[in-house]
């Protein structure tokens, strides 16, 4: 078999759509599937393969699952219209949702019953890097799963961390990353609005802090959204109650206390409760602004 593969990408949200387009640019034949028919139509206009996922399944080399959570992952793999039972033995599933390590191990075992390979392959980098084929992947799985997945990974990732020979290790690392990412976004919002109470304008904050020790990638990426008053979602507020909730579930099962994660989670829950769940996650700053009586850029005083 050549390096050009037949791939399905299930879940054409901001990340999945970028992955699917990057795989197309790499020369693969790609079927895009989503519950939103308009997303599938748009992807076909980009060059995506015609035909239904069910019809394509038997000929697929790989399936990349980029859905929201464990429940959706299990549904697309093993639900009423689950794809695994229709795949050819030796095909590989790359599972990219943020899930608990135990769930990843369960999916690996259930795929193995169909002689389908499974790569625990959570992703990081955001929608722009998905579209440019520059994601990082925190992967674990058998040598056979890595071998089958490698041509696919090369189409959408520049960094693939090989973290173990069985599922679970990739999802564990993703949980560590999401703990930090969610906390850093909330900490950015807290620091920016605290600065405003002391007369530090958000523009000055962004000019100074990236040159100082207190910066973070999330701070430098999200602060411009607040300054522009642009909360069009690149990563939504609602992702964080899910992902930080997974982190805390894993921590609880390990008798590990994670109080900083819990505090950050409460701020995202508050933002969601304010009706901001569909906005960019930088909108968590609005929680702090409301509580302090501040007006963020673009808001009326």
C-alpha positions, 0 to 999 in steps of 0.5 A: 500500500502507498502512503496515500490513504483513504481516511474518514474524519468524524466531527467537522468542528473547528479542529476536525474540519482543519484536520480533514482539510490538512489530510486532503492537502497531503494527498489523502482521499478523505470523507468528512462526516458531521451531524451538521450536513452543511459542514459536510457539504462545505468539506466536499466543496473543498475536495472531500470525497462523495458518498456516505460513511457507511458505503466508504467504511469497508475501504477505509485505512483510517478513521480520525474521531474528533468529536466532543467527548467520550460519549460521542466517541463511543457512539460513533465507534460502537453505537447503532451506526458505529463504524468499527464493525464495518471496518476492514481488519487492520484499519486504524482508529485515531481517537482525538477527543479528551477522554479519561485514560480508562475509557481509551483503554476500553475503546482499544480493547473493543476495537481489538475484538474487531481486529481494528487498531486503536491509537489514543491520539489527543491533539493540541494546537487549536483550529489554526494549527489544525488547518495548517497541518501543524498540530501536536499529538499526544499518542499511545498505542501498539507498534502496529497502530502507530505504523498504520496511523503514521501516514495519516498523522503526517498529514495534520501534525508536525509533532507526534509524541509517542508516549507508550505502547498501549492506549491511556498514556496519550489521554493521561498526558492530554489531561495534564495539558488541559489542566494547565491550559484551562488554568492559564486562561482563567489566570490570564483573565484574572490578571488582566482584570486585576490590572484594570483595577490598578489602572493597567490597560489591557493593551499595556498588559499585553505589551508588557507581560509577554516580555516578563516571567508571568507570561504563558502561551494562552495569555499571549493567544487569548488576550488579543481577543479581549482587547479586540472585543472579539469573542467569536469562538476559536475554543469555546467556554463550554469546552472547559467545564467538560475538560476540567471536569474530566481532569477532576474525575481522574484526580478524584479516582487517584485520590489527588487534590487539584484545588487550582483546577477546581477554582478555574472550573468554577469560573468557566461554569460561571461564564457558562451560567452568564450565557457565554458558553458558546463564546470564545473561552477568553470570555471568562474575563467577563466573569471577573469584569462583571464582579468588579464592575469593569467594562472590557474593550468593546463593552459599554461603560 
